[in-house]
Amino acid sequence: RAVVAVAVLAALASALGVLLGLSRTTLAMARDGVLPRRLAHLTTSADPRPVRAQLVVGGAVVVGLLVL
């Protein structure tokens, strides 16, 4: 049981790391034109963010965690 608990904590920590780096990665990909247009749409505020891409990738991470 202890091994399973440690494995769950490690998976959650890894997912948190992915989510924290998500905003910078998607912003760079949107600016470089690597993302599809719908996902690369940046907000029009003074601090542009690719919110659509962040939501899609974040959702995929959550679904992946739930499946695994």
Predicted model as a PDB file, atoms N, CA, C, CB and O in Angstrom, pLDDT in the B-factor column:
MODEL        1                                                                  
ATOM      1  N   ARG A   1       0.809  -1.191   0.000  1.00 89.00           N  
ATOM      2  CA  ARG A   1       0.000   0.000   0.000  1.00 89.00           C  
ATOM      3  C   ARG A   1       0.854   1.256   0.000  1.00 89.00           C  
ATOM      4  CB  ARG A   1      -0.921  -0.003   1.185  1.00 89.00           C  
ATOM      5  O   ARG A   1       0.497   2.255  -0.625  1.00 89.00           O  
ATOM      6  N   ALA A   2       1.951   1.209   0.681  1.00 94.00           N  
ATOM      7  CA  ALA A   2       2.828   2.385   0.741  1.00 94.00           C  
ATOM      8  C   ALA A   2       3.392   2.707  -0.639  1.00 94.00           C  
ATOM      9  CB  ALA A   2       3.979   2.154   1.744  1.00 94.00           C  
ATOM     10  O   ALA A   2       3.521   3.876  -1.004  1.00 94.00           O  
ATOM     11  N   VAL A   3       3.723   1.682  -1.396  1.00 96.00           N  
ATOM     12  CA  VAL A   3       4.266   1.899  -2.742  1.00 96.00           C  
ATOM     13  C   VAL A   3       3.211   2.548  -3.638  1.00 96.00           C  
ATOM     14  CB  VAL A   3       4.749   0.560  -3.362  1.00 96.00           C  
ATOM     15  O   VAL A   3       3.528   3.442  -4.423  1.00 96.00           O  
ATOM     16  N   VAL A   4       1.976   2.108  -3.524  1.00 93.00           N  
ATOM     17  CA  VAL A   4       0.893   2.683  -4.321  1.00 93.00           C  
ATOM     18  C   VAL A   4       0.677   4.147  -3.946  1.00 93.00           C  
ATOM     19  CB  VAL A   4      -0.411   1.881  -4.126  1.00 93.00           C  
ATOM     20  O   VAL A   4       0.488   4.989  -4.825  1.00 93.00           O  
ATOM     21  N   ALA A   5       0.702   4.454  -2.671  1.00 94.00           N  
ATOM     22  CA  ALA A   5       0.513   5.832  -2.218  1.00 94.00           C  
ATOM     23  C   ALA A   5       1.626   6.737  -2.742  1.00 94.00           C  
ATOM     24  CB  ALA A   5       0.463   5.890  -0.682  1.00 94.00           C  
ATOM     25  O   ALA A   5       1.367   7.854  -3.191  1.00 94.00           O  
ATOM     26  N   VAL A   6       2.855   6.254  -2.685  1.00 95.00           N  
ATOM     27  CA  VAL A   6       3.987   7.038  -3.198  1.00 95.00           C  
ATOM     28  C   VAL A   6       3.873   7.212  -4.708  1.00 95.00           C  
ATOM     29  CB  VAL A   6       5.330   6.358  -2.840  1.00 95.00           C  
ATOM     30  O   VAL A   6       4.191   8.281  -5.229  1.00 95.00           O  
ATOM     31  N   ALA A   7       3.432   6.197  -5.407  1.00 92.00           N  
ATOM     32  CA  ALA A   7       3.265   6.291  -6.857  1.00 92.00           C  
ATOM     33  C   ALA A   7       2.184   7.303  -7.215  1.00 92.00           C  
ATOM     34  CB  ALA A   7       2.919   4.919  -7.447  1.00 92.00           C  
ATOM     35  O   ALA A   7       2.338   8.061  -8.174  1.00 92.00           O  
ATOM     36  N   VAL A   8       1.102   7.323  -6.462  1.00 88.00           N  
ATOM     37  CA  VAL A   8       0.034   8.294  -6.708  1.00 88.00           C  
ATOM     38  C   VAL A   8       0.541   9.711  -6.465  1.00 88.00           C  
ATOM     39  CB  VAL A   8      -1.186   8.002  -5.811  1.00 88.00           C  
ATOM     40  O   VAL A   8       0.269  10.610  -7.261  1.00 88.00           O  
ATOM     41  N   LEU A   9       1.263   9.916  -5.392  1.00 91.00           N  
ATOM     42  CA  LEU A   9       1.826  11.238  -5.109  1.00 91.00           C  
ATOM     43  C   LEU A   9       2.811  11.672  -6.186  1.00 91.00           C  
ATOM     44  CB  LEU A   9       2.514  11.239  -3.751  1.00 91.00           C  
ATOM     45  O   LEU A   9       2.833  12.841  -6.570  1.00 91.00           O  
ATOM     46  N   ALA A  10       3.617  10.749  -6.670  1.00 91.00           N  
ATOM     47  CA  ALA A  10       4.570  11.074  -7.734  1.00 91.00           C  
ATOM     48  C   ALA A  10       3.843  11.448  -9.024  1.00 91.00           C  
ATOM     49  CB  ALA A  10       5.518   9.890  -7.985  1.00 91.00           C  
ATOM     50  O   ALA A  10       4.263  12.371  -9.723  1.00 91.00           O  
ATOM     51  N   ALA A  11       2.775  10.752  -9.342  1.00 85.00           N  
ATOM     52  CA  ALA A  11       2.001  11.069 -10.544  1.00 85.00           C  
ATOM     53  C   ALA A  11       1.355  12.436 -10.430  1.00 85.00           C  
ATOM     54  CB  ALA A  11       0.931  10.005 -10.792  1.00 85.00           C  
ATOM     55  O   ALA A  11       1.336  13.197 -11.397  1.00 85.00           O  
ATOM     56  N   LEU A  12       0.824  12.757  -9.257  1.00 85.00           N  
ATOM     57  CA  LEU A  12       0.211  14.065  -9.050  1.00 85.00           C  
ATOM     58  C   LEU A  12       1.245  15.181  -9.124  1.00 85.00           C  
ATOM     59  CB  LEU A  12      -0.506  14.107  -7.707  1.00 85.00           C  
ATOM     60  O   LEU A  12       0.971  16.242  -9.685  1.00 85.00           O  
ATOM     61  N   ALA A  13       2.414  14.956  -8.571  1.00 88.00           N  
ATOM     62  CA  ALA A  13       3.481  15.957  -8.627  1.00 88.00           C  
ATOM     63  C   ALA A  13       3.930  16.180 -10.064  1.00 88.00           C  
ATOM     64  CB  ALA A  13       4.675  15.526  -7.759  1.00 88.00           C  
ATOM     65  O   ALA A  13       4.192  17.313 -10.467  1.00 88.00           O  
ATOM     66  N   SER A  14       4.017  15.123 -10.822  1.00 85.00           N  
ATOM     67  CA  SER A  14       4.395  15.244 -12.223  1.00 85.00           C  
ATOM     68  C   SER A  14       3.344  16.009 -13.013  1.00 85.00           C  
ATOM     69  CB  SER A  14       4.607  13.867 -12.834  1.00 85.00           C  
ATOM     70  O   SER A  14       3.684  16.858 -13.837  1.00 85.00           O  
ATOM     71  N   ALA A  15       2.085  15.719 -12.771  1.00 78.00           N  
ATOM     72  CA  ALA A  15       0.997  16.430 -13.452  1.00 78.00           C  
ATOM     73  C   ALA A  15       1.003  17.905 -13.082  1.00 78.00           C  
ATOM     74  CB  ALA A  15      -0.364  15.805 -13.101  1.00 78.00           C  
ATOM     75  O   ALA A  15       0.736  18.755 -13.931  1.00 78.00           O  
ATOM     76  N   LEU A  16       1.299  18.215 -11.844  1.00 82.00           N  
ATOM     77  CA  LEU A  16       1.372  19.610 -11.422  1.00 82.00           C  
ATOM     78  C   LEU A  16       2.493  20.331 -12.164  1.00 82.00           C  
ATOM     79  CB  LEU A  16       1.588  19.705  -9.901  1.00 82.00           C  
ATOM     80  O   LEU A  16       2.332  21.481 -12.572  1.00 82.00           O  
ATOM     81  N   GLY A  17       3.610  19.667 -12.335  1.00 83.00           N  
ATOM     82  CA  GLY A  17       4.715  20.250 -13.095  1.00 83.00           C  
ATOM     83  C   GLY A  17       4.334  20.519 -14.536  1.00 83.00           C  
ATOM     84  O   GLY A  17       4.708  21.548 -15.098  1.00 83.00           O  
ATOM     85  N   VAL A  18       3.598  19.608 -15.134  1.00 77.00           N  
ATOM     86  CA  VAL A  18       3.134  19.793 -16.512  1.00 77.00           C  
ATOM     87  C   VAL A  18       2.187  20.984 -16.595  1.00 77.00           C  
ATOM     88  CB  VAL A  18       2.435  18.515 -17.029  1.00 77.00           C  
ATOM     89  O   VAL A  18       2.303  21.809 -17.502  1.00 77.00           O  
ATOM     90  N   LEU A  19       1.262  21.076 -15.665  1.00 77.00           N  
ATOM     91  CA  LEU A  19       0.293  22.168 -15.684  1.00 77.00           C  
ATOM     92  C   LEU A  19       0.958  23.521 -15.438  1.00 77.00           C  
ATOM     93  CB  LEU A  19      -0.788  21.925 -14.640  1.00 77.00           C  
ATOM     94  O   LEU A  19       0.528  24.526 -16.004  1.00 77.00           O  
ATOM     95  N   LEU A  20       1.994  23.563 -14.608  1.00 81.00           N  
ATOM     96  CA  LEU A  20       2.680  24.823 -14.350  1.00 81.00           C  
ATOM     97  C   LEU A  20       3.443  25.308 -15.582  1.00 81.00           C  
ATOM     98  CB  LEU A  20       3.636  24.667 -13.172  1.00 81.00           C  
ATOM     99  O   LEU A  20       3.508  26.512 -15.830  1.00 81.00           O  
ATOM    100  N   GLY A  21       4.010  24.405 -16.343  1.00 83.00           N  
ATOM    101  CA  GLY A  21       4.741  24.792 -17.546  1.00 83.00           C  
ATOM    102  C   GLY A  21       3.862  24.973 -18.766  1.00 83.00           C  
ATOM    103  O   GLY A  21       4.328  25.413 -19.817  1.00 83.00           O  
ATOM    104  N   LEU A  22       2.604  24.636 -18.630  1.00 80.00           N  
ATOM    105  CA  LEU A  22       1.666  24.661 -19.746  1.00 80.00           C  
ATOM    106  C   LEU A  22       1.504  26.049 -20.356  1.00 80.00           C  
ATOM    107  CB  LEU A  22       0.328  24.153 -19.294  1.00 80.00           C  
ATOM    108  O   LEU A  22       1.491  26.186 -21.579  1.00 80.00           O  
ATOM    109  N   SER A  23       1.381  27.065 -19.532  1.00 79.00           N  
ATOM    110  CA  SER A  23       1.112  28.408 -20.054  1.00 79.00           C  
ATOM    111  C   SER A  23       2.271  28.925 -20.905  1.00 79.00           C  
ATOM    112  CB  SER A  23       0.842  29.377 -18.903  1.00 79.00           C  
ATOM    113  O   SER A  23       2.046  29.485 -21.977  1.00 79.00           O  
ATOM    114  N   ARG A  24       3.484  28.747 -20.447  1.00 85.00           N  
ATOM    115  CA  ARG A  24       4.643  29.228 -21.214  1.00 85.00           C  
ATOM    116  C   ARG A  24       4.837  28.438 -22.503  1.00 85.00           C  
ATOM    117  CB  ARG A  24       5.911  29.146 -20.364  1.00 85.00           C  
ATOM    118  O   ARG A  24       5.165  29.001 -23.548  1.00 85.00           O  
ATOM    119  N   THR A  25       4.632  27.143 -22.418  1.00 86.00           N  
ATOM    120  CA  THR A  25       4.813  26.301 -23.603  1.00 86.00           C  
ATOM    121  C   THR A  25       3.778  26.633 -24.674  1.00 86.00           C  
ATOM    122  CB  THR A  25       4.719  24.815 -23.223  1.00 86.00           C  
ATOM    123  O   THR A  25       4.124  26.784 -25.846  1.00 86.00           O  
ATOM    124  N   THR A  26       2.515  26.748 -24.280  1.00 86.00           N  
ATOM    125  CA  THR A  26       1.481  27.037 -25.273  1.00 86.00           C  
ATOM    126  C   THR A  26       1.623  28.449 -25.837  1.00 86.00           C  
ATOM    127  CB  THR A  26       0.095  26.860 -24.658  1.00 86.00           C  
ATOM    128  O   THR A  26       1.333  28.670 -27.013  1.00 86.00           O  
ATOM    129  N   LEU A  27       2.064  29.403 -25.023  1.00 87.00           N  
ATOM    130  CA  LEU A  27       2.276  30.757 -25.531  1.00 87.00           C  
ATOM    131  C   LEU A  27       3.384  30.762 -26.582  1.00 87.00           C  
ATOM    132  CB  LEU A  27       2.625  31.722 -24.376  1.00 87.00           C  
ATOM    133  O   LEU A  27       3.238  31.382 -27.636  1.00 87.00           O  
ATOM    134  N   ALA A  28       4.477  30.081 -26.301  1.00 89.00           N  
ATOM    135  CA  ALA A  28       5.576  30.017 -27.265  1.00 89.00           C  
ATOM    136  C   ALA A  28       5.143  29.313 -28.548  1.00 89.00           C  
ATOM    137  CB  ALA A  28       6.782  29.296 -26.652  1.00 89.00           C  
ATOM    138  O   ALA A  28       5.492  29.752 -29.643  1.00 89.00           O  
ATOM    139  N   MET A  29       4.390  28.231 -28.421  1.00 89.00           N  
ATOM    140  CA  MET A  29       3.925  27.509 -29.602  1.00 89.00           C  
ATOM    141  C   MET A  29       2.940  28.344 -30.411  1.00 89.00           C  
ATOM    142  CB  MET A  29       3.278  26.188 -29.194  1.00 89.00           C  
ATOM    143  O   MET A  29       2.960  28.304 -31.641  1.00 89.00           O  
ATOM    144  N   ALA A  30       2.079  29.099 -29.735  1.00 88.00           N  
ATOM    145  CA  ALA A  30       1.120  29.958 -30.443  1.00 88.00           C  
ATOM    146  C   ALA A  30       1.842  31.061 -31.197  1.00 88.00           C  
ATOM    147  CB  ALA A  30       0.108  30.568 -29.461  1.00 88.00           C  
ATOM    148  O   ALA A  30       1.494  31.357 -32.340  1.00 88.00           O  
ATOM    149  N   ARG A  31       2.836  31.670 -30.578  1.00 88.00           N  
ATOM    150  CA  ARG A  31       3.588  32.743 -31.233  1.00 88.00           C  
ATOM    151  C   ARG A  31       4.414  32.234 -32.406  1.00 88.00           C  
ATOM    152  CB  ARG A  31       4.496  33.430 -30.231  1.00 88.00           C  
ATOM    153  O   ARG A  31       4.609  32.949 -33.389  1.00 88.00           O  
ATOM    154  N   ASP A  32       4.901  30.999 -32.304  1.00 91.00           N  
ATOM    155  CA  ASP A  32       5.723  30.419 -33.385  1.00 91.00           C  
ATOM    156  C   ASP A  32       4.887  29.816 -34.503  1.00 91.00           C  
ATOM    157  CB  ASP A  32       6.642  29.354 -32.823  1.00 91.00           C  
ATOM    158  O   ASP A  32       5.435  29.409 -35.527  1.00 91.00           O  
ATOM    159  N   GLY A  33       3.573  29.752 -34.327  1.00 89.00           N  
ATOM    160  CA  GLY A  33       2.706  29.213 -35.363  1.00 89.00           C  
ATOM    161  C   GLY A  33       2.677  27.696 -35.414  1.00 89.00           C  
ATOM    162  O   GLY A  33       2.326  27.119 -36.443  1.00 89.00           O  
ATOM    163  N   VAL A  34       3.037  27.045 -34.328  1.00 91.00           N  
ATOM    164  CA  VAL A  34       3.070  25.583 -34.291  1.00 91.00           C  
ATOM    165  C   VAL A  34       1.687  25.000 -33.988  1.00 91.00           C  
ATOM    166  CB  VAL A  34       4.081  25.103 -33.243  1.00 91.00           C  
ATOM    167  O   VAL A  34       1.360  23.904 -34.443  1.00 91.00           O  
ATOM    168  N   LEU A  35       0.888  25.725 -33.229  1.00 88.00           N  
ATOM    169  CA  LEU A  35      -0.451  25.240 -32.880  1.00 88.00           C  
ATOM    170  C   LEU A  35      -1.438  25.500 -34.018  1.00 88.00           C  
ATOM    171  CB  LEU A  35      -0.946  25.912 -31.585  1.00 88.00           C  
ATOM    172  O   LEU A  35      -1.244  26.429 -34.802  1.00 88.00           O  
ATOM    173  N   PRO A  36      -2.487  24.695 -34.115  1.00 89.00           N  
ATOM    174  CA  PRO A  36      -3.557  25.011 -35.069  1.00 89.00           C  
ATOM    175  C   PRO A  36      -4.168  26.375 -34.735  1.00 89.00           C  
ATOM    176  CB  PRO A  36      -4.655  23.903 -35.054  1.00 89.00           C  
ATOM    177  O   PRO A  36      -4.147  26.800 -33.580  1.00 89.00           O  
ATOM    178  N   ARG A  37      -4.709  27.056 -35.740  1.00 87.00           N  
ATOM    179  CA  ARG A  37      -5.221  28.421 -35.555  1.00 87.00           C  
ATOM    180  C   ARG A  37      -6.242  28.548 -34.423  1.00 87.00           C  
ATOM    181  CB  ARG A  37      -5.848  28.901 -36.836  1.00 87.00           C  
ATOM    182  O   ARG A  37      -6.189  29.494 -33.638  1.00 87.00           O  
ATOM    183  N   ARG A  38      -7.153  27.608 -34.345  1.00 87.00           N  
ATOM    184  CA  ARG A  38      -8.185  27.693 -33.300  1.00 87.00           C  
ATOM    185  C   ARG A  38      -7.569  27.649 -31.902  1.00 87.00           C  
ATOM    186  CB  ARG A  38      -9.200  26.550 -33.459  1.00 87.00           C  
ATOM    187  O   ARG A  38      -8.036  28.340 -30.997  1.00 87.00           O  
ATOM    188  N   LEU A  39      -6.539  26.851 -31.724  1.00 86.00           N  
ATOM    189  CA  LEU A  39      -5.892  26.754 -30.419  1.00 86.00           C  
ATOM    190  C   LEU A  39      -4.911  27.895 -30.192  1.00 86.00           C  
ATOM    191  CB  LEU A  39      -5.174  25.421 -30.285  1.00 86.00           C  
ATOM    192  O   LEU A  39      -4.665  28.275 -29.048  1.00 86.00           O  
ATOM    193  N   ALA A  40      -4.355  28.439 -31.244  1.00 87.00           N  
ATOM    194  CA  ALA A  40      -3.331  29.474 -31.121  1.00 87.00           C  
ATOM    195  C   ALA A  40      -3.908  30.857 -30.885  1.00 87.00           C  
ATOM    196  CB  ALA A  40      -2.480  29.496 -32.354  1.00 87.00           C  
ATOM    197  O   ALA A  40      -3.149  31.813 -30.723  1.00 87.00           O  
ATOM    198  N   HIS A  41      -5.229  30.994 -30.861  1.00 87.00           N  
ATOM    199  CA  HIS A  41      -5.864  32.295 -30.651  1.00 87.00           C  
ATOM    200  C   HIS A  41      -5.431  32.875 -29.304  1.00 87.00           C  
ATOM    201  CB  HIS A  41      -7.409  32.169 -30.716  1.00 87.00           C  
ATOM    202  O   HIS A  41      -5.604  32.242 -28.263  1.00 87.00           O  
ATOM    203  N   LEU A  42      -4.865  34.089 -29.335  1.00 87.00           N  
ATOM    204  CA  LEU A  42      -4.407  34.749 -28.120  1.00 87.00           C  
ATOM    205  C   LEU A  42      -5.465  35.743 -27.641  1.00 87.00           C  
ATOM    206  CB  LEU A  42      -3.056  35.465 -28.360  1.00 87.00           C  
ATOM    207  O   LEU A  42      -6.167  36.348 -28.452  1.00 87.00           O  
ATOM    208  N   THR A  43      -5.576  35.906 -26.335  1.00 85.00           N  
ATOM    209  CA  THR A  43      -6.502  36.895 -25.791  1.00 85.00           C  
ATOM    210  C   THR A  43      -6.037  38.288 -26.197  1.00 85.00           C  
ATOM    211  CB  THR A  43      -6.605  36.775 -24.242  1.00 85.00           C  
ATOM    212  O   THR A  43      -4.862  38.490 -26.503  1.00 85.00           O  
ATOM    213  N   THR A  44      -6.944  39.232 -26.200  1.00 82.00           N  
ATOM    214  CA  THR A  44      -6.616  40.582 -26.664  1.00 82.00           C  
ATOM    215  C   THR A  44      -6.226  41.515 -25.529  1.00 82.00           C  
ATOM    216  CB  THR A  44      -7.785  41.166 -27.413  1.00 82.00           C  
ATOM    217  O   THR A  44      -6.156  42.728 -25.728  1.00 82.00           O  
ATOM    218  N   SER A  45      -5.973  40.984 -24.359  1.00 77.00           N  
ATOM    219  CA  SER A  45      -5.591  41.828 -23.235  1.00 77.00           C  
ATOM    220  C   SER A  45      -4.128  42.255 -23.366  1.00 77.00           C  
ATOM    221  CB  SER A  45      -5.821  41.089 -21.902  1.00 77.00           C  
ATOM    222  O   SER A  45      -3.432  41.854 -24.299  1.00 77.00           O  
ATOM    223  N   ALA A  46      -3.677  43.073 -22.421  1.00 82.00           N  
ATOM    224  CA  ALA A  46      -2.281  43.526 -22.429  1.00 82.00           C  
ATOM    225  C   ALA A  46      -1.318  42.356 -22.231  1.00 82.00           C  
ATOM    226  CB  ALA A  46      -2.055  44.583 -21.334  1.00 82.00           C  
ATOM    227  O   ALA A  46      -0.157  42.426 -22.636  1.00 82.00           O  
ATOM    228  N   ASP A  47      -1.798  41.290 -21.612  1.00 80.00           N  
ATOM    229  CA  ASP A  47      -0.986  40.090 -21.376  1.00 80.00           C  
ATOM    230  C   ASP A  47      -1.598  38.938 -22.176  1.00 80.00           C  
ATOM    231  CB  ASP A  47      -0.912  39.736 -19.836  1.00 80.00           C  
ATOM    232  O   ASP A  47      -2.431  38.204 -21.645  1.00 80.00           O  
ATOM    233  N   PRO A  48      -1.200  38.764 -23.455  1.00 85.00           N  
ATOM    234  CA  PRO A  48      -1.850  37.748 -24.297  1.00 85.00           C  
ATOM    235  C   PRO A  48      -1.614  36.325 -23.790  1.00 85.00           C  
ATOM    236  CB  PRO A  48      -1.348  37.865 -25.727  1.00 85.00           C  
ATOM    237  O   PRO A  48      -0.513  35.970 -23.369  1.00 85.00           O  
ATOM    238  N   ARG A  49      -2.677  35.525 -23.842  1.00 84.00           N  
ATOM    239  CA  ARG A  49      -2.590  34.131 -23.417  1.00 84.00           C  
ATOM    240  C   ARG A  49      -3.387  33.243 -24.368  1.00 84.00           C  
ATOM    241  CB  ARG A  49      -3.102  33.968 -21.969  1.00 84.00           C  
ATOM    242  O   ARG A  49      -4.471  33.623 -24.812  1.00 84.00           O  
ATOM    243  N   PRO A  50      -2.857  32.067 -24.679  1.00 86.00           N  
ATOM    244  CA  PRO A  50      -3.598  31.111 -25.514  1.00 86.00           C  
ATOM    245  C   PRO A  50      -4.522  30.259 -24.641  1.00 86.00           C  
ATOM    246  CB  PRO A  50      -2.619  30.203 -26.313  1.00 86.00           C  
ATOM    247  O   PRO A  50      -4.234  29.091 -24.381  1.00 86.00           O  
ATOM    248  N   VAL A  51      -5.620  30.840 -24.196  1.00 86.00           N  
ATOM    249  CA  VAL A  51      -6.504  30.183 -23.229  1.00 86.00           C  
ATOM    250  C   VAL A  51      -7.088  28.892 -23.786  1.00 86.00           C  
ATOM    251  CB  VAL A  51      -7.631  31.124 -22.821  1.00 86.00           C  
ATOM    252  O   VAL A  51      -7.187  27.900 -23.064  1.00 86.00           O  
ATOM    253  N   ARG A  52      -7.471  28.888 -25.048  1.00 88.00           N  
ATOM    254  CA  ARG A  52      -8.061  27.672 -25.641  1.00 88.00           C  
ATOM    255  C   ARG A  52      -7.081  26.506 -25.577  1.00 88.00           C  
ATOM    256  CB  ARG A  52      -8.477  27.927 -27.107  1.00 88.00           C  
ATOM    257  O   ARG A  52      -7.453  25.398 -25.191  1.00 88.00           O  
ATOM    258  N   ALA A  53      -5.840  26.756 -25.952  1.00 87.00           N  
ATOM    259  CA  ALA A  53      -4.836  25.694 -25.938  1.00 87.00           C  
ATOM    260  C   ALA A  53      -4.583  25.212 -24.518  1.00 87.00           C  
ATOM    261  CB  ALA A  53      -3.527  26.181 -26.573  1.00 87.00           C  
ATOM    262  O   ALA A  53      -4.429  24.013 -24.288  1.00 87.00           O  
ATOM    263  N   GLN A  54      -4.540  26.131 -23.571  1.00 84.00           N  
ATOM    264  CA  GLN A  54      -4.317  25.753 -22.178  1.00 84.00           C  
ATOM    265  C   GLN A  54      -5.448  24.876 -21.661  1.00 84.00           C  
ATOM    266  CB  GLN A  54      -4.177  26.997 -21.303  1.00 84.00           C  
ATOM    267  O   GLN A  54      -5.201  23.905 -20.945  1.00 84.00           O  
ATOM    268  N   LEU A  55      -6.674  25.205 -22.012  1.00 87.00           N  
ATOM    269  CA  LEU A  55      -7.814  24.402 -21.566  1.00 87.00           C  
ATOM    270  C   LEU A  55      -7.800  23.008 -22.183  1.00 87.00           C  
ATOM    271  CB  LEU A  55      -9.121  25.105 -21.912  1.00 87.00           C  
ATOM    272  O   LEU A  55      -8.078  22.021 -21.503  1.00 87.00           O  
ATOM    273  N   VAL A  56      -7.476  22.931 -23.465  1.00 88.00           N  
ATOM    274  CA  VAL A  56      -7.459  21.626 -24.145  1.00 88.00           C  
ATOM    275  C   VAL A  56      -6.357  20.735 -23.577  1.00 88.00           C  
ATOM    276  CB  VAL A  56      -7.260  21.809 -25.669  1.00 88.00           C  
ATOM    277  O   VAL A  56      -6.604  19.569 -23.268  1.00 88.00           O  
ATOM    278  N   VAL A  57      -5.163  21.262 -23.438  1.00 83.00           N  
ATOM    279  CA  VAL A  57      -4.057  20.452 -22.923  1.00 83.00           C  
ATOM    280  C   VAL A  57      -4.275  20.122 -21.452  1.00 83.00           C  
ATOM    281  CB  VAL A  57      -2.715  21.183 -23.110  1.00 83.00           C  
ATOM    282  O   VAL A  57      -4.011  18.996 -21.030  1.00 83.00           O  
ATOM    283  N   GLY A  58      -4.747  21.077 -20.670  1.00 81.00           N  
ATOM    284  CA  GLY A  58      -5.043  20.803 -19.267  1.00 81.00           C  
ATOM    285  C   GLY A  58      -6.103  19.731 -19.106  1.00 81.00           C  
ATOM    286  O   GLY A  58      -5.991  18.863 -18.240  1.00 81.00           O  
ATOM    287  N   GLY A  59      -7.138  19.791 -19.945  1.00 87.00           N  
ATOM    288  CA  GLY A  59      -8.177  18.761 -19.922  1.00 87.00           C  
ATOM    289  C   GLY A  59      -7.631  17.389 -20.286  1.00 87.00           C  
ATOM    290  O   GLY A  59      -8.019  16.376 -19.704  1.00 87.00           O  
ATOM    291  N   ALA A  60      -6.723  17.372 -21.258  1.00 86.00           N  
ATOM    292  CA  ALA A  60      -6.108  16.093 -21.655  1.00 86.00           C  
ATOM    293  C   ALA A  60      -5.273  15.514 -20.511  1.00 86.00           C  
ATOM    294  CB  ALA A  60      -5.223  16.284 -22.912  1.00 86.00           C  
ATOM    295  O   ALA A  60      -5.261  14.300 -20.305  1.00 86.00           O  
ATOM    296  N   VAL A  61      -4.585  16.363 -19.778  1.00 78.00           N  
ATOM    297  CA  VAL A  61      -3.800  15.896 -18.641  1.00 78.00           C  
ATOM    298  C   VAL A  61      -4.712  15.298 -17.562  1.00 78.00           C  
ATOM    299  CB  VAL A  61      -2.963  17.053 -18.056  1.00 78.00           C  
ATOM    300  O   VAL A  61      -4.418  14.241 -17.004  1.00 78.00           O  
ATOM    301  N   VAL A  62      -5.814  15.986 -17.280  1.00 82.00           N  
ATOM    302  CA  VAL A  62      -6.752  15.502 -16.271  1.00 82.00           C  
ATOM    303  C   VAL A  62      -7.363  14.169 -16.699  1.00 82.00           C  
ATOM    304  CB  VAL A  62      -7.859  16.541 -16.022  1.00 82.00           C  
ATOM    305  O   VAL A  62      -7.461  13.240 -15.897  1.00 82.00           O  
ATOM    306  N   VAL A  63      -7.770  14.079 -17.954  1.00 88.00           N  
ATOM    307  CA  VAL A  63      -8.347  12.819 -18.455  1.00 88.00           C  
ATOM    308  C   VAL A  63      -7.306  11.697 -18.391  1.00 88.00           C  
ATOM    309  CB  VAL A  63      -8.864  12.992 -19.916  1.00 88.00           C  
ATOM    310  O   VAL A  63      -7.619  10.571 -18.006  1.00 88.00           O  
ATOM    311  N   GLY A  64      -6.080  12.015 -18.767  1.00 82.00           N  
ATOM    312  CA  GLY A  64      -5.016  11.007 -18.689  1.00 82.00           C  
ATOM    313  C   GLY A  64      -4.796  10.509 -17.282  1.00 82.00           C  
ATOM    314  O   GLY A  64      -4.600   9.313 -17.065  1.00 82.00           O  
ATOM    315  N   LEU A  65      -4.825  11.419 -16.319  1.00 76.00           N  
ATOM    316  CA  LEU A  65      -4.663  10.998 -14.929  1.00 76.00           C  
ATOM    317  C   LEU A  65      -5.820  10.125 -14.466  1.00 76.00           C  
ATOM    318  CB  LEU A  65      -4.540  12.212 -14.023  1.00 76.00           C  
ATOM    319  O   LEU A  65      -5.616   9.134 -13.765  1.00 76.00           O  
ATOM    320  N   LEU A  66      -7.031  10.494 -14.861  1.00 84.00           N  
ATOM    321  CA  LEU A  66      -8.188   9.702 -14.451  1.00 84.00           C  
ATOM    322  C   LEU A  66      -8.178   8.309 -15.072  1.00 84.00           C  
ATOM    323  CB  LEU A  66      -9.470  10.422 -14.826  1.00 84.00           C  
ATOM    324  O   LEU A  66      -8.601   7.337 -14.446  1.00 84.00           O  
ATOM    325  N   VAL A  67      -7.693   8.224 -16.302  1.00 87.00           N  
ATOM    326  CA  VAL A  67      -7.640   6.918 -16.978  1.00 87.00           C  
ATOM    327  C   VAL A  67      -6.561   6.025 -16.352  1.00 87.00           C  
ATOM    328  CB  VAL A  67      -7.366   7.104 -18.493  1.00 87.00           C  
ATOM    329  O   VAL A  67      -6.763   4.829 -16.140  1.00 87.00           O  
ATOM    330  N   LEU A  68      -5.435   6.631 -16.072  1.00 74.00           N  
ATOM    331  CA  LEU A  68      -4.338   5.837 -15.500  1.00 74.00           C  
ATOM    332  C   LEU A  68      -4.566   5.586 -14.035  1.00 74.00           C  
ATOM    333  CB  LEU A  68      -2.998   6.535 -15.701  1.00 74.00           C  
ATOM    334  O   LEU A  68      -3.747   4.934 -13.386  1.00 74.00           O  
TER     335      LEU A  68                                                      
ENDMDL                                                                          
END                                                                             
